[in-house]
Amino acid sequence: MKKPLLALTILSLSLSSIITPIQATAALPLSVDGEQLPSLAPMLEKVTPAVVSISVEGTQVSKQRIPEQFRFFFGPEFPTEQLQERPFRGLGSGVIVNADKGYIVTNYHVINGAEKIRVKLHDGREYDAELVGGDQMSDVALLKLEKAKNLTEIKIADSDALRVGDFAVAIGNPFGLGQTVTSGIVSALGRSGLNIENFENFIQTDAAINSGNSGGALVNLKGELIGINTAILGPNGGNVGIGFAIPSNMMTNLTAQILEFGEVKRGMLGVQGGEITSELAEALGYESSKGAFVSQVVPDSAADKAGLKAGDVIVSINGKDIHSFSELRAKVATLGAGKKVSLGIIRDGKKESFDVTLGEQQNVKASADKLHEGLSGAELTNTTSSDSVQGVKVASVEKGSKAEAYQLAKGDIIIGVNRKRVKNLAEFRKVLEKQPGVLALNIQRGERTIYLVVR
């Protein structure tokens, strides 16, 4: 007999403005016989003021089909669709990481497309927040409160020191109910392959996480931040004890780059490879499945200059163990370009150490949201030598976004804007800074050259 399959979905945890009724249950009180029982309350009293609720407002552009009779009267050149703007609202959570400067970390998807961001503190005070910067590929955003005083910041732990089985406490704003605390353990480390983000190295926890928890805190029993709650895996959006958080060390590296450069400059090692299977380990005479196998070293890359070779197994970065190739990729990217790192290598059964200065990923995707409102929902990147023409390539377009509504498509190459030739993202950005209004985009689409007007 075939067993029914349970469909699982991975969900971001920001919450739309529609909230369904929830049934609440309460446990019977325990008799304590006058004795004090262990409690998380003292720790939480210090930590919860550092966790905030975030509400956003914005406008989504959608296409509305025009009735056929209009085409009958006005001819085939009359457009078949028109753009329609609809307001949206969303909820999420955030964590105060610098009280003096008013910096708050949240998930990028919480504030993506927002025209207004409002932050509510634990004590009920509310403030408008400014977006300092964000990174869609790693789902991290940094906000700033300009006028808020007497804030409480959270202490940040070393997430590399986490072990499976460590206690974990999730704090956030599920379903818009207000600040809520749940507890569990660290169920797994280095989770990847979930297709939530481009660079995945998640903490998995069974602490109950639900919609609205996005950007909230995952803390240890000392009240130190170990991760930023990001997504859940469950049937029909329900919680089944599988939640994911971005490690605090990864978050710290990303926000530091946003503050320094205004964007994330990802590091690049310059190796190709994969995970170590039992067959590969046997062939290499390697007695562990941990590490990242190097199948190829890119010529003239940071790895090549440092002396790495195909067949090497990378087992550590700066003394911290590497368990998989996906973990290596995520850590190298988030450490940032120009950083000097020490790699632990197994070569021919012997341990060696290599010092490497990470290069910069030249073909990094950039969110178009901050460039122009009409381009929101598109990811842009520089073209490569394999493209037919130099310009700014559209790497992806979100469904229901303004970019899609203006008919921008994946694979388009923007070669000009407002009659000015652009060959890369830097030139494109400069033109938009000087001419922020209506855009006339000259686009290479396949073998055709077309024009799109974006407002």
KOLPA-949290 format. One line per field, with one value per residue (C-alpha): residue in one letter; residue number from 1; x, y negated, z. Coordinates in nm, 4 decimals. Example, Ala and Ser with C-alpha at 12.3 -4.5 7.8 and 13.67 -1.06 7.14 Angstrom:
2
lodo = A, S;
markol = 1, 2;
c1 = 1.2300, 1.3670;
c2 = 0.4500, 0.1060;
c3 = 0.7800, 0.7140;
***
This chain:
455
lodo = M, K, K, P, L, L, A, L, T, I, L, S, L, S, L, S, S, I, I, T, P, I, Q, A, T, A, A, L, P, L, S, V, D, G, E, Q, L, P, S, L, A, P, M, L, E, K, V, T, P, A, V, V, S, I, S, V, E, G, T, Q, V, S, K, Q, R, I, P, E, Q, F, R, F, F, F, G, P, E, F, P, T, E, Q, L, Q, E, R, P, F, R, G, L, G, S, G, V, I, V, N, A, D, K, G, Y, I, V, T, N, Y, H, V, I, N, G, A, E, K, I, R, V, K, L, H, D, G, R, E, Y, D, A, E, L, V, G, G, D, Q, M, S, D, V, A, L, L, K, L, E, K, A, K, N, L, T, E, I, K, I, A, D, S, D, A, L, R, V, G, D, F, A, V, A, I, G, N, P, F, G, L, G, Q, T, V, T, S, G, I, V, S, A, L, G, R, S, G, L, N, I, E, N, F, E, N, F, I, Q, T, D, A, A, I, N, S, G, N, S, G, G, A, L, V, N, L, K, G, E, L, I, G, I, N, T, A, I, L, G, P, N, G, G, N, V, G, I, G, F, A, I, P, S, N, M, M, T, N, L, T, A, Q, I, L, E, F, G, E, V, K, R, G, M, L, G, V, Q, G, G, E, I, T, S, E, L, A, E, A, L, G, Y, E, S, S, K, G, A, F, V, S, Q, V, V, P, D, S, A, A, D, K, A, G, L, K, A, G, D, V, I, V, S, I, N, G, K, D, I, H, S, F, S, E, L, R, A, K, V, A, T, L, G, A, G, K, K, V, S, L, G, I, I, R, D, G, K, K, E, S, F, D, V, T, L, G, E, Q, Q, N, V, K, A, S, A, D, K, L, H, E, G, L, S, G, A, E, L, T, N, T, T, S, S, D, S, V, Q, G, V, K, V, A, S, V, E, K, G, S, K, A, E, A, Y, Q, L, A, K, G, D, I, I, I, G, V, N, R, K, R, V, K, N, L, A, E, F, R, K, V, L, E, K, Q, P, G, V, L, A, L, N, I, Q, R, G, E, R, T, I, Y, L, V, V, R;
markol = 1, 2, 3, 4, 5, 6, 7, 8, 9, 10, 11, 12, 13, 14, 15, 16, 17, 18, 19, 20, 21, 22, 23, 24, 25, 26, 27, 28, 29, 30, 31, 32, 33, 34, 35, 36, 37, 38, 39, 40, 41, 42, 43, 44, 45, 46, 47, 48, 49, 50, 51, 52, 53, 54, 55, 56, 57, 58, 59, 60, 61, 62, 63, 64, 65, 66, 67, 68, 69, 70, 71, 72, 73, 74, 75, 76, 77, 78, 79, 80, 81, 82, 83, 84, 85, 86, 87, 88, 89, 90, 91, 92, 93, 94, 95, 96, 97, 98, 99, 100, 101, 102, 103, 104, 105, 106, 107, 108, 109, 110, 111, 112, 113, 114, 115, 116, 117, 118, 119, 120, 121, 122, 123, 124, 125, 126, 127, 128, 129, 130, 131, 132, 133, 134, 135, 136, 137, 138, 139, 140, 141, 142, 143, 144, 145, 146, 147, 148, 149, 150, 151, 152, 153, 154, 155, 156, 157, 158, 159, 160, 161, 162, 163, 164, 165, 166, 167, 168, 169, 170, 171, 172, 173, 174, 175, 176, 177, 178, 179, 180, 181, 182, 183, 184, 185, 186, 187, 188, 189, 190, 191, 192, 193, 194, 195, 196, 197, 198, 199, 200, 201, 202, 203, 204, 205, 206, 207, 208, 209, 210, 211, 212, 213, 214, 215, 216, 217, 218, 219, 220, 221, 222, 223, 224, 225, 226, 227, 228, 229, 230, 231, 232, 233, 234, 235, 236, 237, 238, 239, 240, 241, 242, 243, 244, 245, 246, 247, 248, 249, 250, 251, 252, 253, 254, 255, 256, 257, 258, 259, 260, 261, 262, 263, 264, 265, 266, 267, 268, 269, 270, 271, 272, 273, 274, 275, 276, 277, 278, 279, 280, 281, 282, 283, 284, 285, 286, 287, 288, 289, 290, 291, 292, 293, 294, 295, 296, 297, 298, 299, 300, 301, 302, 303, 304, 305, 306, 307, 308, 309, 310, 311, 312, 313, 314, 315, 316, 317, 318, 319, 320, 321, 322, 323, 324, 325, 326, 327, 328, 329, 330, 331, 332, 333, 334, 335, 336, 337, 338, 339, 340, 341, 342, 343, 344, 345, 346, 347, 348, 349, 350, 351, 352, 353, 354, 355, 356, 357, 358, 359, 360, 361, 362, 363, 364, 365, 366, 367, 368, 369, 370, 371, 372, 373, 374, 375, 376, 377, 378, 379, 380, 381, 382, 383, 384, 385, 386, 387, 388, 389, 390, 391, 392, 393, 394, 395, 396, 397, 398, 399, 400, 401, 402, 403, 404, 405, 406, 407, 408, 409, 410, 411, 412, 413, 414, 415, 416, 417, 418, 419, 420, 421, 422, 423, 424, 425, 426, 427, 428, 429, 430, 431, 432, 433, 434, 435, 436, 437, 438, 439, 440, 441, 442, 443, 444, 445, 446, 447, 448, 449, 450, 451, 452, 453, 454, 455;
c1 = 0.0000, 0.1360, 0.1844, 0.0447, 0.3054, 0.3061, 0.3666, 0.6125, 0.6617, 0.9359, 0.7930, 0.9367, 0.7978, 0.6762, 0.3013, 0.0496, -0.2187, -0.4799, -0.4740, -0.6828, -0.8392, -0.6261, -0.7410, -0.5473, -0.4902, -0.3386, -0.1569, -0.2580, -0.0364, 0.2217, 0.2416, 0.5798, 0.5426, 0.7121, 1.0260, 1.1651, 1.1705, 1.4185, 1.2940, 1.3995, 1.2248, 1.5333, 1.7194, 1.4182, 1.3579, 1.6969, 1.6654, 1.3073, 1.3478, 1.6015, 1.3459, 1.1055, 0.7962, 0.8107, 0.5192, 0.5580, 0.3425, 0.4000, 0.2480, 0.2480, 0.1967, -0.0070, -0.1358, -0.5071, -0.6353, -0.8301, -1.1609, -1.1408, -1.4076, -1.1619, -0.9248, -1.2165, -1.2861, -0.9287, -0.7446, -0.4774, -0.2218, -0.4310, -0.2600, -0.4124, -0.3111, -0.2868, -0.0886, -0.2755, -0.1250, -0.2460, -0.1367, 0.0091, 0.0967, 0.3240, 0.4526, 0.7807, 1.0338, 1.3774, 1.6669, 1.8446, 2.2185, 2.3462, 2.1481, 2.3596, 2.3196, 1.9721, 2.0652, 1.8158, 1.8723, 1.5836, 1.5220, 1.5358, 1.2055, 1.0323, 1.1057, 1.1355, 0.9326, 0.8297, 0.7642, 0.7125, 0.8747, 0.7412, 0.9104, 0.7335, 0.9539, 0.8891, 0.7696, 0.5127, 0.7027, 0.6806, 0.9183, 0.9648, 1.2742, 1.5175, 1.6596, 2.0399, 2.0923, 2.0159, 2.1189, 1.8488, 2.0736, 2.1397, 1.8065, 1.9588, 1.8620, 1.9806, 1.7450, 1.8127, 1.6031, 1.7064, 1.5344, 1.4905, 1.6553, 1.7135, 1.7252, 1.8402, 2.0790, 2.1361, 2.4695, 2.5906, 2.7275, 2.9830, 2.7549, 3.0523, 3.0657, 2.7125, 2.6573, 2.3607, 2.1598, 2.2285, 1.9151, 1.7622, 1.4905, 1.3000, 1.1573, 0.9379, 0.5944, 0.4082, 0.0788, 0.0961, -0.0050, 0.2770, 0.6054, 0.6108, 0.8768, 0.9203, 1.1988, 1.3704, 1.7157, 1.9594, 1.8469, 2.1146, 2.3860, 2.4968, 2.1644, 2.1627, 1.9966, 1.6605, 1.6411, 1.5515, 1.8612, 2.1579, 2.4056, 2.2640, 2.4258, 2.1250, 2.0803, 1.7879, 1.5772, 1.2586, 1.1692, 0.8227, 0.8544, 0.5565, 0.4576, 0.5587, 0.8746, 1.0945, 1.3853, 1.3318, 1.5957, 1.7176, 1.9140, 2.1011, 2.0345, 2.2663, 2.0406, 2.3005, 2.1959, 2.2864, 2.0699, 1.8061, 1.4847, 1.4147, 1.1960, 0.9991, 0.9436, 0.5939, 0.2697, 0.0435, 0.2465, 0.1990, 0.4768, 0.6109, 0.9245, 1.1526, 1.2645, 1.5727, 1.7846, 2.0767, 2.3836, 2.4860, 2.8419, 2.7090, 2.4745, 2.7580, 2.9825, 2.7047, 2.5917, 2.9533, 2.9906, 2.6603, 2.7798, 3.1253, 3.0414, 2.6656, 2.6399, 2.7758, 3.1078, 3.1208, 3.4465, 3.5563, 3.8022, 3.8012, 3.7435, 3.4852, 3.3966, 3.1375, 3.0552, 3.2599, 3.0675, 3.1644, 3.2961, 3.5081, 3.6412, 3.7430, 3.9157, 4.1059, 4.1941, 4.0114, 3.8470, 3.5784, 3.2828, 3.3460, 3.5128, 3.4858, 3.6384, 3.8163, 3.7676, 3.9026, 4.0960, 4.0093, 4.3253, 4.4589, 4.2039, 4.2744, 4.2982, 4.5355, 4.7639, 4.7734, 4.8734, 4.5561, 4.5217, 4.2504, 4.2102, 4.2591, 4.0056, 3.9370, 3.8611, 3.8760, 3.8677, 4.0526, 4.0628, 3.6857, 3.5793, 3.4168, 3.1611, 3.0515, 3.1192, 2.7999, 2.9184, 3.2556, 3.0821, 2.8565, 3.1351, 3.3765, 3.1060, 2.9999, 3.3520, 3.3909, 3.6382, 3.9915, 3.9784, 4.2829, 4.1935, 4.3812, 4.2632, 4.3233, 4.3835, 4.4186, 4.6514, 4.7737, 4.6674, 4.8676, 4.7433, 4.8653, 4.7801, 4.7415, 4.6951, 4.4563, 4.3417, 3.9868, 3.9014, 3.5770, 3.2879, 3.2677, 2.9340, 2.7337, 2.3603, 2.2251, 1.8709, 1.7245, 1.4856, 1.7159, 1.8052, 1.4536, 1.1071, 0.9832, 1.2582, 1.1708, 1.1584, 1.4404, 1.7932, 2.0612, 2.4141, 2.7022, 2.7245, 3.0058, 3.2237, 2.9701, 2.6989, 2.6507, 2.6815, 2.8097, 2.5507, 2.3394, 2.1760, 1.8425, 1.9191, 1.5665, 1.2260, 0.9853, 0.6280, 0.3851, 0.6635, 0.6770, 0.9607, 0.7400, 0.4522, 0.6757, 0.7557, 1.1184, 1.2201, 1.4926, 1.7807, 1.7227, 2.0405, 2.0032, 2.2448, 2.1190, 1.9055, 1.7649, 1.9764, 2.2994, 2.5031, 2.5693, 2.8139, 2.7895, 2.6036, 2.8274, 2.7480, 2.3795, 2.3697, 2.5357, 2.2794, 1.9895, 2.1342, 2.1352, 1.8031, 1.5778, 1.2443, 1.1000, 1.3410, 1.3620, 1.5465, 1.7217, 1.7180, 1.8758, 1.6302, 1.7647, 1.8322, 1.5921, 1.6465, 1.3446, 1.2551, 1.0682, 0.9432, 0.9605, 0.8062;
c2 = 0.0000, -0.3388, -0.5825, -0.9336, -1.1998, -1.5067, -1.8176, -2.0492, -2.4140, -2.6529, -2.9839, -3.3222, -3.4420, -3.7936, -3.8240, -3.9831, -4.2123, -3.9344, -3.7486, -3.4363, -3.3548, -3.1412, -2.9103, -2.9520, -2.6881, -2.7130, -2.4555, -2.3797, -2.5398, -2.3215, -2.2920, -2.4251, -2.3592, -2.6866, -2.5915, -2.8094, -2.6288, -2.6932, -2.9767, -3.1690, -3.4804, -3.6589, -3.6218, -3.7227, -4.0358, -4.1591, -4.0387, -4.1053, -4.4876, -4.4374, -4.2632, -4.4861, -4.4493, -4.5858, -4.6921, -4.7982, -4.9611, -4.9771, -4.9483, -4.6490, -4.6870, -4.4211, -4.3720, -4.3934, -4.2558, -4.5052, -4.3766, -4.2615, -4.5101, -4.7959, -4.6347, -4.5981, -4.9735, -5.1030, -4.8418, -4.5749, -4.8339, -4.9119, -4.7505, -4.4274, -4.4973, -4.7967, -4.8491, -4.8670, -4.9691, -4.8041, -4.8849, -4.6112, -4.5789, -4.3358, -4.2460, -4.1090, -4.1356, -4.2869, -4.2952, -4.6036, -4.5424, -4.8936, -5.1025, -5.4191, -5.4429, -5.2909, -5.0017, -4.7168, -4.3941, -4.2183, -4.0028, -4.1628, -4.0054, -4.1821, -4.5287, -4.4463, -4.6976, -4.8932, -5.2648, -5.3119, -5.1157, -5.1486, -4.9982, -4.9280, -4.8815, -4.6421, -4.9317, -5.0450, -5.3383, -5.3626, -5.5215, -5.5481, -5.3587, -5.4309, -5.1527, -5.1721, -4.8868, -4.5241, -4.2127, -4.0092, -3.7110, -3.6510, -3.7980, -4.0508, -4.4181, -4.6955, -4.9668, -5.2825, -5.4724, -5.8379, -5.9828, -5.6874, -5.7110, -5.4645, -5.1606, -4.8148, -4.6236, -4.2507, -4.0836, -3.8802, -3.5284, -3.3385, -3.1184, -2.9057, -2.7752, -2.6313, -2.2589, -2.0423, -2.0048, -2.3538, -2.5220, -2.7924, -3.0510, -3.2274, -3.5768, -3.7570, -3.8801, -3.5755, -3.6456, -4.0051, -3.8907, -4.0823, -3.9689, -3.5925, -3.3577, -2.9887, -2.7477, -2.4420, -2.3250, -2.3597, -2.0681, -2.0936, -2.3243, -2.4225, -2.3463, -2.4239, -2.3195, -2.4640, -2.7228, -2.9962, -3.2069, -3.2041, -3.1527, -2.9084, -2.8018, -2.7881, -2.6979, -2.4553, -2.4673, -2.3122, -2.6270, -2.7154, -2.9779, -3.1081, -3.3766, -3.7178, -3.5876, -3.6896, -3.9006, -3.8034, -3.6768, -3.3255, -3.3398, -3.1033, -3.0619, -3.3550, -3.5803, -3.6189, -3.6371, -3.3203, -3.3743, -3.5750, -3.3749, -3.3475, -3.0592, -2.7485, -2.4132, -2.2784, -2.1605, -2.4478, -2.6985, -2.5196, -2.4778, -2.1235, -2.2003, -2.2805, -2.6432, -2.8126, -3.1064, -3.2965, -3.2487, -3.5570, -3.5533, -3.5615, -3.8477, -4.0447, -4.0146, -4.1224, -4.4254, -4.5395, -4.5455, -4.7302, -4.9985, -5.0275, -5.0029, -5.0534, -4.7029, -4.3510, -4.2809, -3.9035, -3.7195, -3.4700, -3.1848, -3.0572, -2.6847, -2.4418, -2.1239, -1.9451, -1.7396, -1.4402, -1.1180, -0.7836, -0.6695, -0.9837, -0.9557, -0.5949, -0.6908, -0.9711, -0.7596, -1.0202, -0.8933, -1.1608, -1.2997, -1.6521, -1.9156, -2.0614, -1.8724, -2.0846, -1.9451, -2.2474, -2.5664, -2.8678, -3.0046, -3.3313, -3.3200, -3.3769, -3.0005, -2.9596, -3.2378, -3.0796, -2.7384, -2.5303, -2.2334, -2.0050, -1.7114, -1.9208, -1.8910, -2.2177, -2.1327, -2.4709, -2.8506, -3.0526, -2.7474, -2.6828, -2.3475, -2.3320, -2.0533, -2.0886, -2.2693, -2.4733, -2.5921, -2.6876, -2.8831, -3.0713, -3.1593, -3.2775, -3.4931, -3.6581, -3.7153, -3.9662, -4.0599, -4.1476, -3.9512, -3.7410, -3.3919, -3.0805, -2.7582, -2.4147, -2.1654, -1.7878, -1.7044, -1.3505, -1.2562, -1.5350, -1.8520, -2.1800, -2.5472, -2.8168, -3.1919, -3.3348, -3.6896, -3.6534, -3.8042, -3.9831, -3.8324, -4.0554, -3.9239, -3.9847, -4.0279, -4.3583, -4.4408, -4.7147, -4.8359, -5.1127, -5.2226, -5.3081, -5.2334, -5.1078, -4.8445, -4.6906, -4.3130, -4.2815, -4.1592, -4.3114, -4.1999, -4.2901, -4.1041, -3.8559, -3.7725, -3.5098, -3.7735, -3.9274, -4.2863, -4.4778, -4.6179, -4.5444, -4.2021, -4.1215, -3.8108, -3.7591, -3.9262, -3.8555, -3.7660, -4.0463, -4.3046, -4.6468, -4.5292, -4.2516, -4.4932, -4.7156, -4.4021, -4.3663, -4.0031, -3.7688, -3.7709, -4.1278, -4.3346, -4.7066, -4.8828, -5.2372, -5.4600, -5.8006, -5.7978, -5.7314, -5.4159, -5.2037, -4.9120, -4.8037, -4.8514, -5.1370, -5.3434, -5.2543, -5.3681, -5.7023, -5.7830, -5.7004, -5.9155, -6.2170, -6.1368, -5.9654, -6.0240, -5.8458, -5.5975, -5.5136, -5.1820, -5.0617, -4.6824, -4.3996, -4.1081, -3.8172, -3.9481, -4.2419, -4.5884, -4.7301, -5.0313, -5.0188, -5.3197, -5.2813, -5.5329;
c3 = 0.0000, -0.0934, 0.1899, 0.1390, 0.0868, 0.3074, 0.0977, 0.2659, 0.1844, 0.2827, 0.3906, 0.4673, 0.7943, 0.7238, 0.7600, 0.5242, 0.6539, 0.6502, 0.9828, 1.0403, 1.3791, 1.6103, 1.8881, 2.2117, 2.4795, 2.8263, 3.0391, 3.3972, 3.6617, 3.8333, 4.2111, 4.3226, 4.6976, 4.7760, 4.5850, 4.3055, 3.9722, 3.6890, 3.4679, 3.1589, 3.2894, 3.4337, 3.1032, 2.8941, 3.1005, 2.9787, 2.6185, 2.5060, 2.5031, 2.2208, 1.9955, 1.8009, 1.5841, 1.2289, 1.0101, 0.6476, 0.3822, 0.0110, -0.3336, -0.5658, -0.9380, -1.1147, -1.4673, -1.5436, -1.8713, -2.0813, -2.2314, -2.5939, -2.7082, -2.6546, -2.9052, -3.1460, -3.1326, -3.1131, -3.3206, -3.2556, -3.1432, -2.8341, -2.5291, -2.3974, -2.0373, -1.8069, -1.4891, -1.1611, -0.8282, -0.5095, -0.1548, 0.0647, 0.4313, 0.6104, 0.9548, 1.0823, 1.3613, 1.4166, 1.6621, 1.8007, 1.7543, 1.8320, 2.0814, 2.0505, 1.6728, 1.6541, 1.4227, 1.3820, 1.1863, 1.0128, 0.7059, 0.3625, 0.2611, 0.5530, 0.4111, 0.0402, -0.1609, 0.1494, 0.1127, 0.4862, 0.7699, 1.1237, 1.4312, 1.7606, 2.0664, 2.3541, 2.5743, 2.3167, 2.1627, 1.7832, 1.5309, 1.1565, 1.0426, 0.7606, 0.5441, 0.5645, 0.3200, 0.2536, 0.0686, -0.1012, -0.1710, 0.1994, 0.3215, 0.5625, 0.5987, 0.8299, 0.9586, 1.1582, 1.4127, 1.4065, 1.7128, 1.9494, 2.2908, 2.5756, 2.3486, 2.4579, 2.2335, 2.2294, 2.2950, 1.9979, 2.0468, 1.8382, 1.6281, 1.5201, 1.8783, 1.8584, 1.8965, 1.8066, 2.1259, 2.2619, 2.3953, 2.1750, 2.2411, 1.9606, 2.0157, 1.7648, 1.6607, 1.5202, 1.3430, 1.4681, 1.8168, 1.9830, 2.1288, 2.1846, 2.3227, 2.2363, 2.3259, 2.1832, 2.0840, 1.7966, 1.5798, 1.3101, 1.1796, 0.8310, 0.6642, 0.2899, -0.0337, 0.0750, -0.2060, 0.0418, -0.0207, -0.2557, 0.0283, 0.2822, 0.6068, 0.8378, 1.2010, 1.2271, 1.5441, 1.6804, 1.8757, 1.7433, 1.4679, 1.2726, 1.0216, 1.1514, 1.3208, 1.0273, 1.1486, 1.5124, 1.7526, 1.8217, 2.1482, 2.3775, 2.7499, 2.8240, 2.6187, 2.3434, 1.9790, 1.7887, 1.4804, 1.2925, 1.2405, 0.8690, 0.7473, 0.8394, 0.6723, 0.7177, 0.5565, 0.4504, 0.6492, 0.9821, 1.2349, 1.2638, 1.4606, 1.1673, 1.1596, 1.0169, 1.1297, 0.9763, 1.2039, 1.4023, 1.2642, 0.9086, 0.9989, 1.1626, 0.8561, 0.6202, 0.8218, 0.8644, 0.4852, 0.4418, 0.6845, 0.5246, 0.1545, 0.1338, -0.0112, 0.0356, -0.1391, -0.1429, -0.1119, -0.3732, -0.3264, -0.6837, -0.6445, -0.7747, -0.5919, -0.3853, -0.0808, 0.0297, -0.0334, 0.1175, -0.2224, -0.2621, 0.0924, 0.0256, -0.3000, -0.1246, 0.1762, 0.3846, 0.7026, 0.7402, 0.5465, 0.6747, 0.4608, 0.1102, -0.1824, -0.4456, -0.7960, -0.9832, -0.9073, -1.1222, -1.2905, -1.1455, -0.8617, -0.4920, -0.4399, -0.7350, -0.6103, -0.2639, -0.4008, -0.3685, -0.6034, -0.7373, -0.4991, -0.1856, 0.0962, 0.2812, 0.6448, 0.8216, 0.7855, 1.0484, 1.2722, 1.2494, 1.1022, 0.7588, 0.7251, 0.3620, 0.0353, 0.0733, 0.4149, 0.2647, -0.0124, 0.2302, 0.4727, 0.2037, 0.0451, 0.3706, 0.5041, 0.2239, -0.0472, 0.0591, 0.3849, 0.4710, 0.5873, 0.6913, 0.5277, 0.6754, 0.3927, 0.3691, 0.0781, 0.0162, 0.3674, 0.5323, 0.7005, 0.5558, 0.6069, 0.3406, 0.3822, 0.1236, 0.0456, -0.0827, -0.4187, -0.5017, -0.6920, -0.9971, -1.1161, -0.8010, -0.8391, -0.7110, -0.6102, -0.8293, -0.5578, -0.4361, -0.7904, -0.9056, -0.7693, -1.1049, -1.1163, -0.7785, -0.7874, -1.0425, -0.9774, -1.1973, -1.2718, -1.5009, -1.8292, -1.8899, -2.1885, -2.2978, -2.3498, -2.6938, -2.5713, -2.2683, -2.0318, -1.7260, -1.7326, -1.5697, -1.3624, -1.2283, -1.1965, -0.9093, -0.9971, -0.9190, -0.8939, -1.0564, -1.2790, -1.4177, -1.4620, -1.6756, -1.8842, -1.7807, -1.8368, -1.7190, -1.9670, -2.0868, -2.1233, -2.0543, -2.2905, -2.2514, -2.0336, -2.1302, -2.4506, -2.2616, -2.3214, -2.0108, -2.0004, -1.6349, -1.3072, -1.1954, -1.5073, -1.4811, -1.1176, -1.2013, -1.4706, -1.2380, -0.9605, -1.1953, -1.3647, -1.1063, -1.2834, -1.5865, -1.7465, -2.1158, -2.1187, -2.4345, -2.4035, -2.5997, -2.5881, -2.7856, -3.1350, -3.0966, -2.9528, -2.7712, -2.5573, -2.2266, -2.0326, -1.6540, -1.4153;
***
